[in-house]
């Protein structure tokens, strides 16, 4: 009888943890954003408390993500590393291109954190899917 | 790198999932190694050699055709 926890079972457990912490961080981020503007109208103390809670949840999310990557086997770690590198590279390229277009008054898209986050997430998911297909 | 993993697995009557479980990796990784799409690390190669009780060089060979 094999008592060792299987690779798939440990993967499920860490993915569930990552999903929960990501959901909590996103909820807290949303509440902080809307609360700061609509509820406590930029009052310092509630803003600091809310931002502190969001940051703590963000750290827990990072920890869960780190654990999720560490527990993956070597092929999936390689796929992940390649996807992260591609996402980082493409985001820099797209970000600086948009910035140059903006300062040249060719586009009205002002590069900000939300655009960077969306571009990086999309690039990461695409690179991850391509990586997984390459090793099939 | 070319390997005899698929042959050895068949000789030992193991599925990809069985071998993956024994080695602590995913079934997809075993599949990729068998197809020659992924070269395992030295650590995983040692685990494979121990699992089949064979030296590493009897399982893995350098692909000189490339």
N, CA and C atoms of all chains as a GROMACS GRO file, in nm:
protein
  606
    1UNK      N    1   0.086  -0.121   0.000
    1UNK     CA    2   0.000   0.000   0.000
    1UNK      C    3   0.089   0.125   0.000
    2UNK      N    4   0.066   0.214  -0.096
    2UNK     CA    5   0.146   0.335  -0.102
    2UNK      C    6   0.084   0.444  -0.016
    3UNK      N    7   0.159   0.486   0.090
    3UNK     CA    8   0.104   0.585   0.180
    3UNK      C    9   0.141   0.728   0.137
    4UNK      N   10   0.241   0.737   0.048
    4UNK     CA   11   0.288   0.869   0.005
    4UNK      C   12   0.178   0.946  -0.067
    5UNK      N   13   0.168   1.077  -0.036
    5UNK     CA   14   0.067   1.160  -0.104
    5UNK      C   15   0.110   1.174  -0.250
    6UNK      N   16   0.017   1.146  -0.342
    6UNK     CA   17   0.055   1.148  -0.483
    6UNK      C   18   0.080   1.290  -0.532
    7UNK      N   19   0.152   1.298  -0.644
    7UNK     CA   20   0.184   1.428  -0.703
    7UNK      C   21   0.057   1.506  -0.734
    8UNK      N   22  -0.042   1.436  -0.793
    8UNK     CA   23  -0.167   1.503  -0.831
    8UNK      C   24  -0.244   1.555  -0.710
    9UNK      N   25  -0.244   1.477  -0.600
    9UNK     CA   26  -0.315   1.519  -0.479
    9UNK      C   27  -0.252   1.644  -0.417
   10UNK      N   28  -0.117   1.644  -0.412
   10UNK     CA   29  -0.051   1.762  -0.354
   10UNK      C   30  -0.070   1.884  -0.444
   11UNK      N   31  -0.078   1.862  -0.575
   11UNK     CA   32  -0.104   1.971  -0.669
   11UNK      C   33  -0.242   2.031  -0.644
   12UNK      N   34  -0.341   1.943  -0.627
   12UNK     CA   35  -0.479   1.989  -0.604
   12UNK      C   36  -0.485   2.074  -0.478
   13UNK      N   37  -0.416   2.029  -0.374
   13UNK     CA   38  -0.418   2.099  -0.246
   13UNK      C   39  -0.357   2.240  -0.258
   14UNK      N   40  -0.240   2.250  -0.323
   14UNK     CA   41  -0.175   2.381  -0.334
   14UNK      C   42  -0.252   2.474  -0.429
   15UNK      N   43  -0.311   2.417  -0.534
   15UNK     CA   44  -0.391   2.499  -0.627
   15UNK      C   45  -0.513   2.556  -0.557
   16UNK      N   46  -0.576   2.474  -0.471
   16UNK     CA   47  -0.693   2.519  -0.396
   16UNK      C   48  -0.654   2.635  -0.304
   17UNK      N   49  -0.539   2.619  -0.238
   17UNK     CA   50  -0.489   2.723  -0.147
   17UNK      C   51  -0.460   2.852  -0.226
   18UNK      N   52  -0.397   2.837  -0.341
   18UNK     CA   53  -0.366   2.954  -0.426
   18UNK      C   54  -0.494   3.023  -0.471
   19UNK      N   55  -0.594   2.944  -0.510
   19UNK     CA   56  -0.722   2.999  -0.555
   19UNK      C   57  -0.789   3.079  -0.443
   20UNK      N   58  -0.790   3.023  -0.322
   20UNK     CA   59  -0.855   3.090  -0.208
   20UNK      C   60  -0.786   3.222  -0.174
   21UNK      N   61  -0.651   3.221  -0.165
   21UNK     CA   62  -0.578   3.343  -0.129
   21UNK      C   63  -0.587   3.449  -0.240
   22UNK      N   64  -0.590   3.404  -0.366
   22UNK     CA   65  -0.606   3.500  -0.478
   22UNK      C   66  -0.744   3.565  -0.471
   23UNK      N   67  -0.845   3.482  -0.444
   23UNK     CA   68  -0.982   3.533  -0.434
   23UNK      C   69  -0.994   3.634  -0.319
   24UNK      N   70  -0.933   3.600  -0.204
   24UNK     CA   71  -0.938   3.690  -0.088
   24UNK      C   72  -0.865   3.821  -0.118
   25UNK      N   73  -0.750   3.812  -0.184
   25UNK     CA   74  -0.674   3.933  -0.217
   25UNK      C   75  -0.752   4.022  -0.314
   26UNK      N   76  -0.810   3.958  -0.417
   26UNK     CA   77  -0.888   4.036  -0.515
   26UNK      C   78  -1.008   4.104  -0.449
   27UNK      N   79  -1.076   4.029  -0.359
   27UNK     CA   80  -1.192   4.086  -0.288
   27UNK      C   81  -1.148   4.205  -0.203
   28UNK      N   82  -1.037   4.185  -0.130
   28UNK     CA   83  -0.986   4.293  -0.044
   28UNK      C   84  -0.940   4.414  -0.127
   29UNK      N   85  -0.878   4.385  -0.241
   29UNK     CA   86  -0.833   4.492  -0.331
   29UNK      C   87  -0.952   4.574  -0.381
   30UNK      N   88  -1.057   4.501  -0.422
   30UNK     CA   89  -1.179   4.568  -0.471
   30UNK      C   90  -1.245   4.650  -0.363
   31UNK      N   91  -1.253   4.591  -0.241
   31UNK     CA   92  -1.316   4.663  -0.129
   31UNK      C   93  -1.235   4.787  -0.092
   32UNK      N   94  -1.103   4.776  -0.095
   32UNK     CA   95  -1.016   4.890  -0.063
   32UNK      C   96  -1.035   5.002  -0.167
   33UNK      N   97  -1.039   4.961  -0.294
   33UNK     CA   98  -1.054   5.060  -0.402
   33UNK      C   99  -1.186   5.135  -0.389
   34UNK      N  100  -1.296   5.058  -0.379
   34UNK     CA  101  -1.428   5.122  -0.373
   34UNK      C  102  -1.451   5.190  -0.237
   35UNK      N  103  -1.401   5.127  -0.131
   35UNK     CA  104  -1.417   5.185   0.003
   35UNK      C  105  -1.347   5.319   0.014
   36UNK      N  106  -1.226   5.328  -0.038
   36UNK     CA  107  -1.148   5.452  -0.030
   36UNK      C  108  -1.221   5.566  -0.102
   37UNK      N  109  -1.284   5.532  -0.215
   37UNK     CA  110  -1.350   5.636  -0.294
   37UNK      C  111  -1.493   5.663  -0.244
   38UNK      N  112  -1.569   5.556  -0.217
   38UNK     CA  113  -1.712   5.572  -0.190
   38UNK      C  114  -1.751   5.568  -0.041
   39UNK      N  115  -1.684   5.483   0.039
   39UNK     CA  116  -1.730   5.466   0.177
   39UNK      C  117  -1.664   5.561   0.276
   40UNK      N  118  -1.533   5.554   0.288
   40UNK     CA  119  -1.468   5.640   0.388
   40UNK      C  120  -1.400   5.762   0.326
   41UNK      N  121  -1.426   5.782   0.198
   41UNK     CA  122  -1.384   5.903   0.124
   41UNK      C  123  -1.241   5.948   0.157
   42UNK      N  124  -1.149   5.858   0.137
   42UNK     CA  125  -1.004   5.884   0.151
   42UNK      C  126  -0.960   5.922   0.292
   43UNK      N  127  -1.040   5.886   0.394
   43UNK     CA  128  -0.996   5.907   0.533
   43UNK      C  129  -0.872   5.822   0.558
   44UNK      N  130  -0.773   5.878   0.628
   44UNK     CA  131  -0.640   5.814   0.636
   44UNK      C  132  -0.643   5.680   0.710
   45UNK      N  133  -0.701   5.678   0.833
   45UNK     CA  134  -0.695   5.556   0.916
   45UNK      C  135  -0.763   5.436   0.848
   46UNK      N  136  -0.890   5.449   0.802
   46UNK     CA  137  -0.951   5.332   0.735
   46UNK      C  138  -0.873   5.291   0.610
   47UNK      N  139  -0.818   5.390   0.538
   47UNK     CA  140  -0.742   5.358   0.416
   47UNK      C  141  -0.618   5.277   0.450
   48UNK      N  142  -0.546   5.322   0.555
   48UNK     CA  143  -0.422   5.250   0.594
   48UNK      C  144  -0.455   5.108   0.640
   49UNK      N  145  -0.560   5.095   0.721
   49UNK     CA  146  -0.598   4.961   0.771
   49UNK      C  147  -0.634   4.870   0.654
   50UNK      N  148  -0.715   4.924   0.564
   50UNK     CA  149  -0.760   4.846   0.448
   50UNK      C  150  -0.644   4.807   0.356
   51UNK      N  151  -0.554   4.903   0.332
   51UNK     CA  152  -0.436   4.875   0.247
   51UNK      C  153  -0.345   4.772   0.314
   52UNK      N  154  -0.331   4.784   0.449
   52UNK     CA  155  -0.248   4.689   0.523
   52UNK      C  156  -0.304   4.547   0.511
   53UNK      N  157  -0.436   4.534   0.528
   53UNK     CA  158  -0.500   4.402   0.517
   53UNK      C  159  -0.480   4.346   0.376
   54UNK      N  160  -0.501   4.431   0.275
   54UNK     CA  161  -0.485   4.387   0.135
   54UNK      C  162  -0.340   4.341   0.109
   55UNK      N  163  -0.244   4.416   0.164
   55UNK     CA  164  -0.103   4.380   0.146
   55UNK      C  165  -0.071   4.247   0.212
   56UNK      N  166  -0.125   4.226   0.334
   56UNK     CA  167  -0.103   4.098   0.404
   56UNK      C  168  -0.161   3.981   0.324
   57UNK      N  169  -0.282   4.002   0.271
   57UNK     CA  170  -0.344   3.897   0.190
   57UNK      C  171  -0.263   3.873   0.062
   58UNK      N  172  -0.207   3.983   0.007
   58UNK     CA  173  -0.121   3.971  -0.112
   58UNK      C  174   0.003   3.888  -0.082
   59UNK      N  175   0.061   3.907   0.037
   59UNK     CA  176   0.179   3.828   0.076
   59UNK      C  177   0.143   3.680   0.089
   60UNK      N  178   0.024   3.653   0.148
   60UNK     CA  179  -0.019   3.514   0.160
   60UNK      C  180  -0.042   3.453   0.022
   61UNK      N  181  -0.095   3.534  -0.072
   61UNK     CA  182  -0.117   3.487  -0.209
   61UNK      C  183   0.018   3.455  -0.275
   62UNK      N  184   0.118   3.543  -0.255
   62UNK     CA  185   0.251   3.518  -0.311
   62UNK      C  186   0.311   3.390  -0.255
   63UNK      N  187   0.292   3.370  -0.123
   63UNK     CA  188   0.342   3.248  -0.057
   63UNK      C  189   0.278   3.123  -0.116
   64UNK      N  190   0.145   3.131  -0.138
   64UNK     CA  191   0.073   3.017  -0.195
   64UNK      C  192   0.120   2.990  -0.338
   65UNK      N  193   0.146   3.097  -0.413
   65UNK     CA  194   0.194   3.082  -0.551
   65UNK      C  195   0.334   3.020  -0.553
   66UNK      N  196   0.419   3.066  -0.462
   66UNK     CA  197   0.555   3.013  -0.450
   66UNK      C  198   0.550   2.863  -0.417
   67UNK      N  199   0.463   2.827  -0.321
   67UNK     CA  200   0.448   2.687  -0.281
   67UNK      C  201   0.397   2.605  -0.399
   68UNK      N  202   0.304   2.663  -0.474
   68UNK     CA  203   0.246   2.594  -0.590
   68UNK      C  204   0.353   2.564  -0.695
   69UNK      N  205   0.444   2.660  -0.717
   69UNK     CA  206   0.550   2.638  -0.816
   69UNK      C  207   0.654   2.538  -0.762
   70UNK      N  208   0.688   2.550  -0.633
   70UNK     CA  209   0.789   2.461  -0.574
   70UNK      C  210   0.745   2.315  -0.575
   71UNK      N  211   0.614   2.292  -0.563
   71UNK     CA  212   0.565   2.155  -0.553
   71UNK      C  213   0.549   2.089  -0.692
   72UNK      N  214   0.555   2.171  -0.796
   72UNK     CA  215   0.542   2.116  -0.931
   72UNK      C  216   0.664   2.032  -0.966
   73UNK      N  217   0.648   1.938  -1.058
   73UNK     CA  218   0.765   1.860  -1.097
   73UNK      C  219   0.851   1.942  -1.193
   74UNK      N  220   0.969   1.888  -1.226
   74UNK     CA  221   1.068   1.970  -1.299
   74UNK      C  222   1.020   2.016  -1.436
   75UNK      N  223   0.938   1.937  -1.504
   75UNK     CA  224   0.892   1.980  -1.636
   75UNK      C  225   0.796   2.101  -1.624
   76UNK      N  226   0.704   2.093  -1.526
   76UNK     CA  227   0.610   2.204  -1.509
   76UNK      C  228   0.680   2.329  -1.455
   77UNK      N  229   0.785   2.308  -1.374
   77UNK     CA  230   0.862   2.424  -1.328
   77UNK      C  231   0.930   2.492  -1.447
   78UNK      N  232   0.979   2.409  -1.541
   78UNK     CA  233   1.044   2.463  -1.661
   78UNK      C  234   0.942   2.540  -1.748
   79UNK      N  235   0.824   2.479  -1.764
   79UNK     CA  236   0.718   2.545  -1.843
   79UNK      C  237   0.681   2.679  -1.779
   80UNK      N  238   0.669   2.678  -1.644
   80UNK     CA  239   0.633   2.799  -1.571
   80UNK      C  240   0.740   2.906  -1.584
   81UNK      N  241   0.866   2.865  -1.568
   81UNK     CA  242   0.978   2.960  -1.577
   81UNK      C  243   0.983   3.024  -1.716
   82UNK      N  244   0.965   2.941  -1.819
   82UNK     CA  245   0.966   2.994  -1.956
   82UNK      C  246   0.849   3.090  -1.977
   83UNK      N  247   0.731   3.053  -1.923
   83UNK     CA  248   0.612   3.138  -1.938
   83UNK      C  249   0.632   3.273  -1.867
   84UNK      N  250   0.691   3.268  -1.746
   84UNK     CA  251   0.716   3.392  -1.670
   84UNK      C  252   0.814   3.481  -1.748
   85UNK      N  253   0.921   3.419  -1.801
   85UNK     CA  254   1.021   3.496  -1.876
   85UNK      C  255   0.960   3.560  -2.001
   86UNK      N  256   0.877   3.483  -2.073
   86UNK     CA  257   0.813   3.537  -2.194
   86UNK      C  258   0.715   3.649  -2.157
   87UNK      N  259   0.636   3.627  -2.051
   87UNK     CA  260   0.538   3.728  -2.009
   87UNK      C  261   0.609   3.858  -1.968
   88UNK      N  262   0.718   3.844  -1.894
   88UNK     CA  263   0.794   3.962  -1.850
   88UNK      C  264   0.852   4.037  -1.970
   89UNK      N  265   0.911   3.962  -2.064
   89UNK     CA  266   0.971   4.024  -2.182
   89UNK      C  267   0.869   4.094  -2.270
   90UNK      N  268   0.759   4.024  -2.298
   90UNK     CA  269   0.655   4.084  -2.383
   90UNK      C  270   0.591   4.205  -2.317
   91UNK      N  271   0.571   4.197  -2.185
   91UNK     CA  272   0.510   4.310  -2.114
   91UNK      C  273   0.600   4.433  -2.121
   92UNK      N  274   0.731   4.413  -2.103
   92UNK     CA  275   0.825   4.525  -2.115
   92UNK      C  276   0.818   4.585  -2.256
   93UNK      N  277   0.820   4.497  -2.355
   93UNK     CA  278   0.820   4.540  -2.494
   93UNK      C  279   0.691   4.617  -2.528
   94UNK      N  280   0.576   4.558  -2.491
   94UNK     CA  281   0.448   4.622  -2.520
   94UNK      C  282   0.435   4.752  -2.440
   95UNK      N  283   0.474   4.747  -2.312
   95UNK     CA  284   0.465   4.865  -2.226
   95UNK      C  285   0.546   4.983  -2.278
   96UNK      N  286   0.672   4.956  -2.314
   96UNK     CA  287   0.758   5.065  -2.364
   96UNK      C  288   0.712   5.113  -2.502
   97UNK      N  289   0.661   5.020  -2.585
   97UNK     CA  290   0.610   5.061  -2.717
   97UNK      C  291   0.490   5.156  -2.701
   98UNK      N  292   0.397   5.116  -2.609
   98UNK     CA  293   0.280   5.202  -2.584
   98UNK      C  294   0.323   5.338  -2.526
   99UNK      N  295   0.425   5.334  -2.439
   99UNK     CA  296   0.476   5.458  -2.380
   99UNK      C  297   0.531   5.551  -2.488
  100UNK      N  298   0.610   5.492  -2.582
  100UNK     CA  299   0.667   5.573  -2.691
  100UNK      C  300   0.558   5.628  -2.782
  101UNK      N  301   0.457   5.544  -2.810
  101UNK     CA  302   0.344   5.589  -2.893
  101UNK      C  303   0.268   5.702  -2.825
  102UNK      N  304   0.257   5.691  -2.689
  102UNK     CA  305   0.184   5.792  -2.612
  102UNK      C  306   0.258   5.927  -2.614
  103UNK      N  307   0.391   5.922  -2.591
  103UNK     CA  308   0.463   6.050  -2.586
  103UNK      C  309   0.478   6.112  -2.726
  104UNK      N  310   0.461   6.027  -2.830
  104UNK     CA  311   0.465   6.080  -2.966
  104UNK      C  312   0.326   6.126  -3.012
  105UNK      N  313   0.228   6.118  -2.920
  105UNK     CA  314   0.088   6.157  -2.948
  105UNK      C  315   0.025   6.076  -3.060
  106UNK      N  316   0.072   5.951  -3.077
  106UNK     CA  317   0.013   5.864  -3.179
  106UNK      C  318  -0.105   5.786  -3.119
  107UNK      N  319  -0.096   5.758  -2.989
  107UNK     CA  320  -0.207   5.689  -2.921
  107UNK      C  321  -0.245   5.767  -2.795
  108UNK      N  322  -0.368   5.743  -2.749
  108UNK     CA  323  -0.412   5.810  -2.625
  108UNK      C  324  -0.404   5.715  -2.507
  109UNK      N  325  -0.357   5.589  -2.533
  109UNK     CA  326  -0.348   5.490  -2.424
  109UNK      C  327  -0.231   5.526  -2.333
  110UNK      N  328  -0.265   5.568  -2.212
  110UNK     CA  329  -0.162   5.602  -2.114
  110UNK      C  330  -0.127   5.474  -2.035
  111UNK      N  331  -0.001   5.430  -2.043
  111UNK     CA  332   0.038   5.306  -1.977
  111UNK      C  333   0.034   5.324  -1.826
  112UNK      N  334  -0.049   5.244  -1.759
  112UNK     CA  335  -0.053   5.246  -1.613
  112UNK      C  336  -0.049   5.104  -1.560
  113UNK      N  337  -0.051   5.093  -1.428
  113UNK     CA  338  -0.035   4.963  -1.362
  113UNK      C  339  -0.140   4.860  -1.405
  114UNK      N  340  -0.266   4.906  -1.424
  114UNK     CA  341  -0.371   4.811  -1.459
  114UNK      C  342  -0.348   4.753  -1.600
  115UNK      N  343  -0.300   4.836  -1.693
  115UNK     CA  344  -0.271   4.788  -1.829
  115UNK      C  345  -0.156   4.687  -1.825
  116UNK      N  346  -0.051   4.722  -1.749
  116UNK     CA  347   0.065   4.633  -1.736
  116UNK      C  348   0.022   4.496  -1.679
  117UNK      N  349  -0.062   4.500  -1.575
  117UNK     CA  350  -0.108   4.376  -1.510
  117UNK      C  351  -0.188   4.290  -1.607
  118UNK      N  352  -0.277   4.354  -1.684
  118UNK     CA  353  -0.360   4.280  -1.780
  118UNK      C  354  -0.273   4.219  -1.890
  119UNK      N  355  -0.182   4.300  -1.946
  119UNK     CA  356  -0.093   4.250  -2.054
  119UNK      C  357  -0.009   4.134  -2.003
  120UNK      N  358   0.048   4.150  -1.882
  120UNK     CA  359   0.133   4.045  -1.827
  120UNK      C  360   0.054   3.916  -1.802
  121UNK      N  361  -0.067   3.928  -1.750
  121UNK     CA  362  -0.150   3.810  -1.723
  121UNK      C  363  -0.184   3.738  -1.852
  122UNK      N  364  -0.224   3.815  -1.956
  122UNK     CA  365  -0.260   3.753  -2.084
  122UNK      C  366  -0.138   3.683  -2.145
  123UNK      N  367  -0.024   3.752  -2.144
  123UNK     CA  368   0.100   3.693  -2.200
  123UNK      C  369   0.137   3.566  -2.125
  124UNK      N  370   0.123   3.568  -1.992
  124UNK     CA  371   0.158   3.452  -1.909
  124UNK      C  372   0.070   3.332  -1.943
  125UNK      N  373  -0.061   3.355  -1.951
  125UNK     CA  374  -0.154   3.244  -1.979
  125UNK      C  375  -0.126   3.186  -2.118
  126UNK      N  376  -0.106   3.275  -2.219
  126UNK     CA  377  -0.077   3.227  -2.356
  126UNK      C  378   0.054   3.146  -2.356
  127UNK      N  379   0.158   3.199  -2.291
  127UNK     CA  380   0.288   3.129  -2.288
  127UNK      C  381   0.277   2.996  -2.215
  128UNK      N  382   0.195   2.991  -2.111
  128UNK     CA  383   0.175   2.867  -2.034
  128UNK      C  384   0.106   2.761  -2.122
  129UNK      N  385   0.002   2.801  -2.194
  129UNK     CA  386  -0.070   2.708  -2.282
  129UNK      C  387   0.022   2.657  -2.393
  130UNK      N  388   0.098   2.750  -2.455
  130UNK     CA  389   0.191   2.710  -2.562
  130UNK      C  390   0.297   2.613  -2.507
  131UNK      N  391   0.349   2.644  -2.387
  131UNK     CA  392   0.450   2.558  -2.324
  131UNK      C  393   0.396   2.419  -2.296
  132UNK      N  394   0.274   2.412  -2.245
  132UNK     CA  395   0.215   2.281  -2.214
  132UNK      C  396   0.191   2.199  -2.339
  133UNK      N  397   0.152   2.266  -2.447
  133UNK     CA  398   0.129   2.195  -2.575
  133UNK      C  399   0.261   2.144  -2.633
  134UNK      N  400   0.369   2.222  -2.612
  134UNK     CA  401   0.500   2.183  -2.669
  134UNK      C  402   0.551   2.053  -2.610
  135UNK      N  403   0.515   2.025  -2.484
  135UNK     CA  404   0.566   1.903  -2.419
  135UNK      C  405   0.466   1.788  -2.423
  136UNK      N  406   0.354   1.805  -2.493
  136UNK     CA  407   0.254   1.698  -2.501
  136UNK      C  408   0.299   1.586  -2.592
  137UNK      N  409   1.836   1.359  -2.636
  137UNK     CA  410   1.862   1.234  -2.566
  137UNK      C  411   1.752   1.132  -2.602
  138UNK      N  412   1.794   1.007  -2.624
  138UNK     CA  413   1.695   0.902  -2.649
  138UNK      C  414   1.692   0.809  -2.527
  139UNK      N  415   1.579   0.747  -2.505
  139UNK     CA  416   1.569   0.662  -2.386
  139UNK      C  417   1.482   0.538  -2.410
  140UNK      N  418   1.496   0.443  -2.320
  140UNK     CA  419   1.423   0.316  -2.330
  140UNK      C  420   1.308   0.309  -2.229
  141UNK      N  421   1.264   0.424  -2.185
  141UNK     CA  422   1.165   0.428  -2.076
  141UNK      C  423   1.035   0.356  -2.112
  142UNK      N  424   0.989   0.379  -2.234
  142UNK     CA  425   0.861   0.317  -2.276
  142UNK      C  426   0.873   0.165  -2.276
  143UNK      N  427   0.986   0.116  -2.327
  143UNK     CA  428   1.009  -0.030  -2.334
  143UNK      C  429   1.017  -0.088  -2.192
  144UNK      N  430   1.094  -0.022  -2.107
  144UNK     CA  431   1.110  -0.070  -1.968
  144UNK      C  432   0.977  -0.069  -1.893
  145UNK      N  433   0.900   0.036  -1.919
  145UNK     CA  434   0.768   0.046  -1.852
  145UNK      C  435   0.677  -0.068  -1.896
  146UNK      N  436   0.682  -0.100  -2.026
  146UNK     CA  437   0.600  -0.210  -2.079
  146UNK      C  438   0.648  -0.344  -2.021
  147UNK      N  439   0.780  -0.360  -2.013
  147UNK     CA  440   0.836  -0.486  -1.959
  147UNK      C  441   0.796  -0.508  -1.813
  148UNK      N  442   0.784  -0.397  -1.739
  148UNK     CA  443   0.746  -0.406  -1.597
  148UNK      C  444   0.595  -0.394  -1.576
  149UNK      N  445   0.522  -0.392  -1.688
  149UNK     CA  446   0.376  -0.386  -1.684
  149UNK      C  447   0.325  -0.267  -1.601
  150UNK      N  448   0.382  -0.151  -1.629
  150UNK     CA  449   0.344  -0.029  -1.557
  150UNK      C  450   0.274   0.068  -1.652
  151UNK      N  451   0.176   0.139  -1.600
  151UNK     CA  452   0.116   0.247  -1.680
  151UNK      C  453   0.200   0.373  -1.656
  152UNK      N  454   0.178   0.474  -1.740
  152UNK     CA  455   0.248   0.601  -1.719
  152UNK      C  456   0.213   0.659  -1.581
  153UNK      N  457   0.087   0.642  -1.543
  153UNK     CA  458   0.041   0.695  -1.412
  153UNK      C  459   0.111   0.623  -1.297
  154UNK      N  460   0.128   0.489  -1.309
  154UNK     CA  461   0.197   0.412  -1.204
  154UNK      C  462   0.340   0.461  -1.186
  155UNK      N  463   0.410   0.474  -1.299
  155UNK     CA  464   0.550   0.517  -1.294
  155UNK      C  465   0.561   0.660  -1.240
  156UNK      N  466   0.468   0.745  -1.286
  156UNK     CA  467   0.467   0.884  -1.239
  156UNK      C  468   0.450   0.890  -1.088
  157UNK      N  469   0.359   0.806  -1.036
  157UNK     CA  470   0.335   0.801  -0.892
  157UNK      C  471   0.460   0.754  -0.818
  158UNK      N  472   0.525   0.651  -0.870
  158UNK     CA  473   0.647   0.598  -0.806
  158UNK      C  474   0.759   0.702  -0.803
  159UNK      N  475   0.767   0.782  -0.909
  159UNK     CA  476   0.877   0.879  -0.919
  159UNK      C  477   0.841   1.016  -0.862
  160UNK      N  478   0.712   1.035  -0.828
  160UNK     CA  479   0.668   1.163  -0.770
  160UNK      C  480   0.662   1.276  -0.872
  161UNK      N  481   0.629   1.241  -0.996
  161UNK     CA  482   0.612   1.344  -1.100
  161UNK      C  483   0.475   1.326  -1.166
  162UNK      N  484   0.443   1.413  -1.261
  162UNK     CA  485   0.314   1.403  -1.329
  162UNK      C  486   0.321   1.300  -1.442
  163UNK      N  487   0.204   1.248  -1.479
  163UNK     CA  488   0.197   1.153  -1.591
  163UNK      C  489   0.244   1.220  -1.720
  164UNK      N  490   0.213   1.348  -1.732
  164UNK     CA  491   0.252   1.423  -1.853
  164UNK      C  492   0.404   1.429  -1.867
  165UNK      N  493   0.474   1.437  -1.753
  165UNK     CA  494   0.621   1.441  -1.757
  165UNK      C  495   0.677   1.307  -1.807
  166UNK      N  496   0.619   1.197  -1.760
  166UNK     CA  497   0.662   1.064  -1.808
  166UNK      C  498   0.639   1.055  -1.959
  167UNK      N  499   0.522   1.100  -2.002
  167UNK     CA  500   0.488   1.098  -2.146
  167UNK      C  501   0.588   1.180  -2.227
  168UNK      N  502   0.621   1.300  -2.177
  168UNK     CA  503   0.715   1.388  -2.249
  168UNK      C  504   0.855   1.327  -2.255
  169UNK      N  505   0.896   1.259  -2.146
  169UNK     CA  506   1.029   1.194  -2.146
  169UNK      C  507   1.029   1.079  -2.248
  170UNK      N  508   0.923   0.999  -2.246
  170UNK     CA  509   0.915   0.886  -2.341
  170UNK      C  510   0.919   0.932  -2.486
  171UNK      N  511   0.855   1.044  -2.512
  171UNK     CA  512   0.852   1.096  -2.650
  171UNK      C  513   0.979   1.172  -2.686
  172UNK      N  514   1.069   1.189  -2.589
  172UNK     CA  515   1.194   1.261  -2.615
  172UNK      C  516   1.177   1.412  -2.621
  173UNK      N  517   1.062   1.460  -2.570
  173UNK     CA  518   1.038   1.606  -2.573
  173UNK      C  519   1.094   1.676  -2.451
  174UNK      N  520   1.120   1.598  -2.346
  174UNK     CA  521   1.174   1.657  -2.224
  174UNK      C  522   1.285   1.567  -2.170
  175UNK      N  523   1.401   1.626  -2.144
  175UNK     CA  524   1.513   1.552  -2.086
  175UNK      C  525   1.510   1.567  -1.934
  176UNK      N  526   1.503   1.455  -1.861
  176UNK     CA  527   1.495   1.467  -1.714
  176UNK      C  528   1.626   1.518  -1.654
  177UNK      N  529   1.615   1.573  -1.534
  177UNK     CA  530   1.735   1.616  -1.462
  177UNK      C  531   1.812   1.492  -1.419
  178UNK      N  532   1.935   1.512  -1.373
  178UNK     CA  533   2.017   1.400  -1.326
  178UNK      C  534   1.949   1.331  -1.208
  179UNK      N  535   1.887   1.412  -1.122
  179UNK     CA  536   1.819   1.357  -1.004
  179UNK      C  537   1.705   1.264  -1.044
  180UNK      N  538   1.624   1.307  -1.142
  180UNK     CA  539   1.513   1.224  -1.186
  180UNK      C  540   1.566   1.102  -1.263
  181UNK      N  541   1.673   1.120  -1.340
  181UNK     CA  542   1.732   1.007  -1.413
  181UNK      C  543   1.781   0.900  -1.315
  182UNK      N  544   1.839   0.944  -1.202
  182UNK     CA  545   1.883   0.848  -1.099
  182UNK      C  546   1.763   0.774  -1.039
  183UNK      N  547   1.655   0.847  -1.016
  183UNK     CA  548   1.533   0.784  -0.961
  183UNK      C  549   1.482   0.677  -1.056
  184UNK      N  550   1.484   0.711  -1.187
  184UNK     CA  551   1.437   0.616  -1.289
  184UNK      C  552   1.528   0.492  -1.291
  185UNK      N  553   1.658   0.517  -1.284
  185UNK     CA  554   1.751   0.403  -1.289
  185UNK      C  555   1.734   0.313  -1.166
  186UNK      N  556   1.706   0.376  -1.051
  186UNK     CA  557   1.683   0.297  -0.929
  186UNK      C  558   1.553   0.218  -0.939
  187UNK      N  559   1.452   0.283  -0.999
  187UNK     CA  560   1.320   0.218  -1.011
  187UNK      C  561   1.330   0.091  -1.096
  188UNK      N  562   1.413   0.095  -1.201
  188UNK     CA  563   1.425  -0.022  -1.289
  188UNK      C  564   1.552  -0.104  -1.259
  189UNK      N  565   1.624  -0.062  -1.157
  189UNK     CA  566   1.746  -0.132  -1.115
  189UNK      C  567   1.844  -0.150  -1.232
  190UNK      N  568   1.866  -0.042  -1.301
  190UNK     CA  569   1.957  -0.044  -1.417
  190UNK      C  570   2.045   0.081  -1.412
  191UNK      N  571   2.164   0.075  -1.469
  191UNK     CA  572   2.245   0.198  -1.474
  191UNK      C  573   2.184   0.302  -1.567
  192UNK      N  574   2.210   0.429  -1.538
  192UNK     CA  575   2.152   0.539  -1.618
  192UNK      C  576   2.186   0.524  -1.766
  193UNK      N  577   2.311   0.488  -1.793
  193UNK     CA  578   2.355   0.480  -1.934
  193UNK      C  579   2.287   0.366  -2.011
  194UNK      N  580   2.227   0.273  -1.938
  194UNK     CA  581   2.153   0.165  -2.006
  194UNK      C  582   2.013   0.212  -2.044
  195UNK      N  583   1.966   0.320  -1.981
  195UNK     CA  584   1.831   0.372  -2.009
  195UNK      C  585   1.838   0.494  -2.102
  196UNK      N  586   1.932   0.582  -2.076
  196UNK     CA  587   1.944   0.706  -2.156
  196UNK      C  588   2.069   0.704  -2.242
  197UNK      N  589   2.054   0.750  -2.365
  197UNK     CA  590   2.169   0.762  -2.455
  197UNK      C  591   2.164   0.897  -2.525
  198UNK      N  592   2.280   0.948  -2.553
  198UNK     CA  593   2.287   1.076  -2.624
  198UNK      C  594   2.241   1.054  -2.768
  199UNK      N  595   2.158   1.144  -2.817
  199UNK     CA  596   2.113   1.134  -2.956
  199UNK      C  597   2.216   1.203  -3.045
  200UNK      N  598   2.298   1.123  -3.110
  200UNK     CA  599   2.407   1.181  -3.190
  200UNK      C  600   2.361   1.222  -3.329
  201UNK      N  601   2.236   1.186  -3.364
  201UNK     CA  602   2.186   1.221  -3.499
  201UNK      C  603   2.156   1.369  -3.513
  202UNK      N  604   2.128   1.437  -3.400
  202UNK     CA  605   2.089   1.579  -3.404
  202UNK      C  606   2.206   1.667  -3.446
   0.00000   0.00000   0.00000
